[in-house]
Amino acid sequence: MTTAFRPRTLVLFTGDVLSFILALWISLFLRTFEVPQQAIFIDHLVPFSLLFIVWVGVFFIAGLYENRSVILARRALSTTLLIAQTFNMVFAALFFFFVPLFGIAPKTLLFIYLGVSFVLILLWRVMFAPRLWSPEPAIAVGSGEEVAELAHALNNAHRGPARVVVIIDPEAADLGGELRAAVARHRVRMVIADWDNPKVSAVFGDISSYIAEGVRFFDAGALYEAIFGRIALHRVDNRWVARHVSRYAHTLYDPLKRAMDIVAAVVLGLLSLVLYPFLIIAIKLQDGGPIFYSQIRVGKNNRPIVMRKFRSMTGADSGNEVLKSTLTVTPLGSMMRRTRIDELPQLWNVFTGDLSLIGPRPEFPALVEEYGKHIPYYHLRHLVKPGLSGWAQLYHDNHPHHGSDVEATREKLSYDLYYLTHRSLVLDATIALKTIKKLLTRSGV
């Protein structure tokens, strides 16, 4: 049974690369208004091909190859493409400046290429790619907020893979009859079913007859995770934990991640030392207070850890007073927080093993105690090492800051549990790259 939509990554990737190549040819033509000779085109194509690899990486970071980003796009495609291509041109300019090995310095060409490539890729993505596939009609069999959210997301996506034409309530008197009638009436070849509902599982009986007719089945829970990047918390019970958490043994992943943490902490830590004198002087000049402050947070397996930061507030919480904190962020602290440079001392925590580069953000002990009382299975997030950045930091918009917010934290937990059950080196690398992108653009993902 298929549990998630197959991404159209290969098709989009192929079209993007062909657009890059065609844009180069057109840009060479527009530069002189003469058909470029084959030798000149090849001389430019060789170095540009190296750049294509970087540019595709930028597109990946921008979410242009992710189904969830396509379905839940937060900004217009044209805006995302323009930002991505602008970064690509900056990388290209730096490449030709620092690697003058190809005998070309295409300053004017790069300016022309920015406009041409943007137009070509936008046309490919908006006009041509959608013609290769159209949204399929789908039936959703289930009830509740999860199914409703799925249907709403798919039906409102500009470039979504499916449209939910009808939602069938499992409590219907003639569930089997309604299902058969809906499949026939809408000529449906896609069924999204809540297989955890006993009535839904029972109504299909032997699904081989549907499969023989070309009907494909999607699990509502898995599809919800793929689209929204979080776990539906109503599904989390002892059975879910046994199936999705306890069975995973990351024998190879854990030591590799630890090795990468150590290397990254050493490299980034040494490079960041250049900033320390300036930050120390600035903090001292601002109010003469302490440079660093320490906080106790909850780490892996509920073990307390001590984290240090550059001081960004008028004082420092002890950790137990966070529920009633009245501290304010200083002007310098606001800048440090926006750029995350106040967290540079935490690279030492990464080196010592208290933190990882990627993982759920560690919380204050007082808040952990508070949330544990109100949010079932909250302590599952402490089964993995906390991190400097994480999945929830990228995709959860309603972060609670220095105060108790049970409902916002409940939603945040759904993202932390997604990371817990899907963590891998690929996911960690994705989070790291998207964190860099978020810091550079100061925007959502």
C-alpha positions as CSV (number, residue, x, y, z in Angstrom):
1,M,0.0,0.0,0.0
2,T,1.4,3.3,-1.0
3,T,1.8,5.7,1.9
4,A,2.9,8.9,0.3
5,F,2.8,10.7,-3.0
6,R,5.7,10.0,-5.2
7,P,7.6,13.2,-5.7
8,R,8.1,14.6,-9.2
9,T,11.6,15.6,-8.4
10,L,13.3,14.0,-11.4
11,V,11.0,15.7,-13.9
12,L,11.4,19.1,-12.2
13,F,15.2,18.6,-11.9
14,T,15.5,17.7,-15.6
15,G,13.4,20.7,-16.7
16,D,15.4,23.0,-14.5
17,V,18.8,21.8,-15.9
18,L,17.6,22.1,-19.5
19,S,16.3,25.6,-18.6
20,F,19.8,26.5,-17.2
21,I,21.4,25.3,-20.5
22,L,18.9,27.1,-22.8
23,A,19.2,30.3,-20.7
24,L,23.0,30.2,-21.2
25,W,22.6,29.9,-25.0
26,I,20.0,32.8,-25.1
27,S,22.2,35.0,-22.8
28,L,25.2,34.5,-25.1
29,F,23.0,35.5,-28.0
30,L,21.6,38.6,-26.3
31,R,25.0,39.7,-25.3
32,T,26.1,40.2,-28.9
33,F,22.9,39.6,-30.8
34,E,24.8,37.0,-32.8
35,V,24.2,33.2,-32.8
36,P,27.0,31.9,-30.4
37,Q,29.5,29.7,-32.0
38,Q,29.7,26.1,-30.8
39,A,33.2,26.6,-29.4
40,I,32.2,29.7,-27.4
41,F,29.1,28.0,-26.1
42,I,31.1,24.9,-24.9
43,D,33.7,27.2,-23.3
44,H,31.0,28.7,-21.2
45,L,29.0,25.5,-20.6
46,V,31.9,23.7,-18.9
47,P,32.2,26.1,-16.0
48,F,28.5,26.8,-15.8
49,S,27.9,23.1,-15.5
50,L,29.8,23.2,-12.2
51,L,27.5,26.0,-11.1
52,F,24.4,24.1,-12.1
53,I,25.2,21.6,-9.3
54,V,25.3,24.4,-6.8
55,W,22.2,26.0,-8.2
56,V,20.2,22.8,-7.9
57,G,21.3,22.7,-4.3
58,V,20.0,26.2,-3.8
59,F,16.7,25.1,-5.3
60,F,16.6,22.2,-3.0
61,I,17.2,24.4,0.1
62,A,14.4,26.8,-1.2
63,G,12.0,23.8,-1.2
64,L,11.5,23.8,-5.0
65,Y,11.8,20.0,-5.1
66,E,9.7,19.1,-2.0
67,N,6.1,18.0,-2.3
68,R,5.3,19.5,1.1
69,S,6.7,22.9,0.0
70,V,4.7,22.8,-3.2
71,I,1.5,22.0,-1.4
72,L,2.0,24.3,1.5
73,A,3.8,27.1,-0.4
74,R,4.1,30.2,1.8
75,R,5.0,32.6,-0.9
76,A,4.4,32.9,-4.7
77,L,6.6,30.6,-6.9
78,S,7.9,33.7,-8.7
79,T,9.2,35.2,-5.4
80,T,10.9,32.0,-4.4
81,L,12.5,31.5,-7.8
82,L,13.7,35.1,-7.9
83,I,15.3,34.8,-4.4
84,A,16.9,31.5,-5.3
85,Q,18.3,32.8,-8.7
86,T,19.6,35.9,-7.0
87,F,21.6,33.8,-4.6
88,N,22.7,31.6,-7.6
89,M,24.1,34.7,-9.4
90,V,26.0,35.8,-6.3
91,F,27.6,32.3,-6.1
92,A,28.4,32.5,-9.8
93,A,30.1,35.9,-9.4
94,L,32.2,34.6,-6.5
95,F,33.0,31.5,-8.4
96,F,34.4,33.3,-11.5
97,F,36.2,35.8,-9.3
98,F,38.0,33.3,-7.0
99,V,38.4,30.5,-9.6
100,P,39.8,32.2,-12.7
101,L,40.7,28.9,-14.4
102,F,38.4,29.1,-17.4
103,G,39.6,32.2,-19.2
104,I,36.2,34.0,-19.0
105,A,34.9,36.8,-16.8
106,P,31.2,36.9,-17.7
107,K,30.1,40.0,-15.8
108,T,27.5,41.3,-18.3
109,L,26.6,37.7,-19.2
110,L,25.7,37.0,-15.6
111,F,23.4,40.0,-15.4
112,I,21.6,38.9,-18.6
113,Y,21.5,35.3,-17.4
114,L,19.7,36.3,-14.2
115,G,16.8,37.7,-16.1
116,V,16.7,35.0,-18.8
117,S,17.0,32.0,-16.5
118,F,14.3,33.4,-14.1
119,V,11.9,33.8,-17.0
120,L,12.6,30.3,-18.5
121,I,12.4,28.5,-15.2
122,L,9.2,30.3,-14.2
123,L,7.7,29.4,-17.6
124,W,8.8,25.8,-17.2
125,R,7.4,25.5,-13.7
126,V,4.1,27.4,-14.2
127,M,3.2,26.7,-17.8
128,F,4.9,23.5,-19.0
129,A,5.5,21.2,-16.0
130,P,1.8,21.3,-14.8
131,R,0.8,20.0,-18.2
132,L,2.8,16.8,-17.6
133,W,0.5,15.9,-14.8
134,S,-2.9,17.2,-13.6
135,P,-4.4,16.8,-10.1
136,E,-6.1,13.5,-9.7
137,P,-9.6,13.2,-8.1
138,A,-9.3,11.5,-4.7
139,I,-11.7,10.2,-2.1
140,A,-10.9,10.5,1.6
141,V,-12.4,7.9,3.9
142,G,-12.2,9.1,7.5
143,S,-13.3,11.8,9.9
144,G,-11.9,14.4,12.2
145,E,-9.5,17.3,12.0
146,E,-6.7,15.4,10.4
147,V,-8.7,14.3,7.3
148,A,-10.2,17.8,7.0
149,E,-6.7,19.4,7.1
150,L,-5.5,17.0,4.4
151,A,-8.4,17.7,2.1
152,H,-8.1,21.5,2.6
153,A,-4.3,21.5,1.9
154,L,-4.6,19.4,-1.2
155,N,-7.6,21.3,-2.6
156,N,-6.0,24.7,-2.0
157,A,-2.6,23.8,-3.4
158,H,-1.8,25.6,-6.6
159,R,0.3,22.7,-7.9
160,G,-1.1,19.9,-5.8
161,P,-1.0,16.2,-6.9
162,A,-4.7,15.6,-6.0
163,R,-8.1,17.1,-5.3
164,V,-10.3,15.5,-2.7
165,V,-13.7,15.4,-4.4
166,V,-15.6,13.8,-1.4
167,I,-15.0,12.9,2.2
168,I,-16.9,9.8,3.3
169,D,-17.7,9.6,7.0
170,P,-16.9,6.1,8.5
171,E,-20.1,6.4,10.5
172,A,-22.3,6.4,7.3
173,A,-25.1,3.8,7.4
174,D,-24.0,2.2,4.1
175,L,-20.3,2.9,4.1
176,G,-19.5,0.2,1.6
177,G,-22.2,1.4,-0.8
178,E,-21.2,5.0,-0.6
179,L,-17.6,4.1,-1.2
180,R,-18.3,2.0,-4.3
181,A,-20.7,4.7,-5.7
182,A,-18.2,7.5,-5.1
183,V,-15.3,5.6,-6.8
184,A,-17.6,4.9,-9.9
185,R,-19.2,8.4,-10.0
186,H,-15.9,10.4,-9.8
187,R,-13.8,7.8,-11.6
188,V,-11.4,7.8,-8.7
189,R,-8.1,6.1,-8.8
190,M,-6.8,7.5,-5.5
191,V,-8.2,6.7,-2.0
192,I,-6.9,8.3,1.2
193,A,-8.0,6.1,4.1
194,D,-7.7,6.4,7.8
195,W,-6.5,2.8,8.3
196,D,-6.4,3.2,12.1
197,N,-10.2,3.5,12.2
198,P,-11.6,-0.1,12.5
199,K,-14.6,0.8,10.5
200,V,-12.5,2.0,7.6
201,S,-10.4,-1.1,7.6
202,A,-13.4,-3.3,7.7
203,V,-15.3,-1.7,4.8
204,F,-12.7,-2.4,2.2
205,G,-12.5,-6.1,3.0
206,D,-10.1,-7.5,0.5
207,I,-8.7,-4.4,-1.2
208,S,-7.2,-6.5,-4.0
209,S,-10.4,-6.0,-6.1
210,Y,-9.9,-2.2,-5.9
211,I,-6.2,-2.5,-6.7
212,A,-7.1,-4.7,-9.7
213,E,-9.3,-1.8,-11.0
214,G,-6.3,0.6,-10.8
215,V,-7.2,2.2,-7.4
216,R,-4.2,3.3,-5.3
217,F,-4.4,3.6,-1.6
218,F,-2.8,6.2,0.7
219,D,-2.6,6.0,4.4
220,A,-4.1,9.2,5.9
221,G,-1.6,9.3,8.8
222,A,1.5,8.8,6.6
223,L,0.2,11.3,4.1
224,Y,-0.4,13.9,6.8
225,E,3.2,13.5,8.0
226,A,4.5,13.8,4.5
227,I,2.6,17.0,3.7
228,F,2.7,18.8,7.1
229,G,6.0,17.5,8.5
230,R,4.5,16.6,11.8
231,I,2.7,13.8,13.7
232,A,-1.0,14.0,14.4
233,L,-0.9,13.9,18.2
234,H,-4.2,12.1,18.6
235,R,-2.5,9.0,17.1
236,V,0.2,9.0,19.7
237,D,-0.5,6.2,22.3
238,N,1.4,3.2,23.6
239,R,0.8,1.3,20.4
240,W,2.1,4.2,18.3
241,V,5.2,4.5,20.5
242,A,5.9,0.8,20.2
243,R,5.6,0.8,16.4
244,H,7.4,4.1,15.6
245,V,9.9,4.8,18.4
246,S,11.0,1.8,20.3
247,R,11.8,-0.4,17.3
248,Y,14.4,2.0,15.8
249,A,18.0,1.3,16.6
250,H,20.2,3.9,15.0
251,T,23.4,1.8,15.3
252,L,25.3,3.5,12.4
253,Y,23.5,6.9,12.5
254,D,24.3,7.8,16.1
255,P,28.2,7.5,15.9
256,L,28.3,9.1,12.5
257,K,26.2,12.1,13.7
258,R,28.4,12.4,16.8
259,A,31.6,12.5,14.6
260,M,30.0,15.1,12.4
261,D,29.1,17.2,15.5
262,I,32.6,17.1,16.8
263,V,34.2,18.1,13.4
264,A,31.6,20.9,12.9
265,A,31.9,22.2,16.5
266,V,35.7,22.4,16.2
267,V,35.7,24.2,12.8
268,L,32.8,26.6,13.6
269,G,34.1,27.2,17.1
270,L,37.5,28.2,15.9
271,L,36.1,30.4,13.2
272,S,33.7,32.1,15.5
273,L,36.5,33.1,17.9
274,V,37.1,36.1,15.6
275,L,33.8,37.6,16.7
276,Y,34.3,37.1,20.4
277,P,36.4,40.3,21.1
278,F,33.9,42.5,19.3
279,L,30.9,40.9,21.1
280,I,32.6,41.1,24.5
281,I,33.4,44.8,24.0
282,A,29.9,45.6,22.7
283,I,28.2,43.9,25.6
284,K,30.4,45.6,28.1
285,L,29.9,49.1,26.6
286,Q,26.1,48.6,26.5
287,D,25.5,48.2,30.3
288,G,28.7,46.9,31.9
289,G,27.0,43.7,32.8
290,P,28.3,40.1,32.5
291,I,29.3,38.9,29.1
292,F,28.0,35.4,29.4
293,Y,25.1,33.8,31.3
294,S,24.4,30.2,32.0
295,Q,21.1,28.3,31.9
296,I,20.1,24.9,33.0
297,R,18.2,23.0,30.3
298,V,16.9,19.4,30.0
299,G,18.9,17.2,27.7
300,K,18.8,13.7,26.5
301,N,17.1,11.2,28.9
302,N,15.9,14.1,31.0
303,R,19.5,14.8,32.2
304,P,20.1,18.5,33.1
305,I,22.7,20.3,31.0
306,V,24.4,23.7,31.5
307,M,24.3,26.0,28.4
308,R,26.2,29.3,28.0
309,K,25.2,32.2,25.8
310,F,26.3,35.7,25.2
311,R,24.0,37.8,27.4
312,S,21.2,39.3,25.3
313,M,18.8,40.3,28.1
314,T,18.9,42.8,31.0
315,G,19.6,39.9,33.4
316,A,19.5,36.1,33.4
317,D,16.8,33.6,34.4
318,S,17.8,31.0,36.9
319,G,15.7,28.5,35.0
320,N,13.1,28.1,37.7
321,E,11.9,31.7,37.4
322,V,11.2,31.4,33.7
323,L,7.4,31.1,34.2
324,K,7.3,34.6,35.7
325,S,10.3,36.2,33.9
326,T,10.2,40.0,33.5
327,L,13.6,40.3,31.8
328,T,13.8,42.4,28.6
329,V,16.0,41.9,25.5
330,T,18.6,44.6,25.0
331,P,19.0,46.3,21.6
332,L,22.3,44.5,21.1
333,G,20.7,41.3,22.3
334,S,18.0,41.7,19.7
335,M,20.5,41.8,16.9
336,M,22.4,38.8,18.4
337,R,19.2,36.8,18.6
338,R,18.2,37.5,15.1
339,T,21.5,36.3,13.8
340,R,21.8,33.6,16.4
341,I,25.4,34.6,17.3
342,D,24.4,34.7,21.0
343,E,24.4,30.9,20.8
344,L,28.0,30.6,19.6
345,P,29.3,29.5,23.0
346,Q,26.9,26.5,22.7
347,L,29.3,25.0,20.2
348,W,31.3,23.9,23.3
349,N,28.2,22.0,24.4
350,V,28.1,20.3,21.0
351,F,31.8,19.4,21.3
352,T,31.3,17.9,24.8
353,G,28.3,16.0,23.7
354,D,25.6,17.7,25.7
355,L,24.0,19.1,22.5
356,S,24.0,18.2,18.8
357,L,23.9,20.5,15.9
358,I,20.5,19.2,15.0
359,G,17.8,18.1,17.4
360,P,14.8,19.4,19.4
361,R,15.6,22.6,21.2
362,P,16.3,22.0,24.9
363,E,13.8,23.4,27.4
364,F,13.9,24.8,30.9
365,P,13.4,22.2,33.7
366,A,10.4,24.3,35.1
367,L,8.7,24.3,31.7
368,V,9.4,20.6,31.1
369,E,7.7,19.8,34.4
370,E,4.8,22.1,33.5
371,Y,4.3,20.6,30.0
372,G,4.7,17.0,31.2
373,K,1.6,17.5,33.4
374,H,-0.6,18.7,30.5
375,I,0.8,17.1,27.3
376,P,0.8,13.3,27.0
377,Y,4.1,11.8,25.9
378,Y,5.9,15.1,26.1
379,H,9.0,13.4,27.4
380,L,9.4,11.4,24.2
381,R,11.3,14.5,22.8
382,H,14.0,13.8,25.4
383,L,14.8,10.4,23.9
384,V,17.2,12.2,21.5
385,K,19.9,14.7,22.1
386,P,18.7,18.3,21.8
387,G,20.2,20.5,19.2
388,L,21.1,24.1,18.2
389,S,18.6,23.9,15.4
390,G,15.8,21.5,14.6
391,W,12.8,20.6,12.5
392,A,10.4,22.5,14.8
393,Q,12.5,25.6,14.5
394,L,12.1,25.6,10.8
395,Y,8.4,24.8,10.4
396,H,6.6,25.6,13.7
397,D,5.6,29.3,13.5
398,N,4.2,29.7,17.0
399,H,7.2,29.3,19.2
400,P,6.6,30.0,22.9
401,H,9.4,32.2,24.2
402,H,10.4,32.5,27.8
403,G,7.0,31.6,29.2
404,S,4.5,28.7,29.5
405,D,2.3,28.1,26.5
406,V,0.8,24.6,26.6
407,E,-1.1,24.7,23.3
408,A,1.8,26.1,21.3
409,T,4.1,23.6,22.8
410,R,1.7,20.8,22.1
411,E,1.9,21.8,18.4
412,K,5.6,22.1,18.6
413,L,5.8,18.5,20.0
414,S,4.1,17.2,16.8
415,Y,7.1,18.5,14.9
416,D,9.6,17.1,17.4
417,L,8.0,13.7,17.2
418,Y,8.3,13.8,13.4
419,Y,12.0,14.4,13.7
420,L,12.3,11.6,16.3
421,T,10.7,9.1,14.0
422,H,12.3,10.2,10.7
423,R,15.8,11.3,11.8
424,S,18.6,10.5,9.5
425,L,21.8,12.0,8.2
426,V,19.9,13.2,5.1
427,L,17.2,14.9,7.3
428,D,19.9,16.4,9.5
429,A,21.7,17.8,6.5
430,T,18.4,19.2,5.1
431,I,17.7,21.0,8.4
432,A,21.2,22.4,8.5
433,L,21.0,23.8,5.0
434,K,17.6,25.2,5.6
435,T,18.7,26.8,8.8
436,I,21.5,28.6,7.0
437,K,18.9,29.7,4.4
438,K,16.6,31.0,7.1
439,L,19.4,32.9,8.8
440,L,20.5,34.5,5.5
441,T,17.0,35.5,4.4
442,R,15.4,36.0,7.8
443,S,12.2,34.4,6.5
444,G,10.1,31.3,6.9
445,V,10.8,28.2,4.9
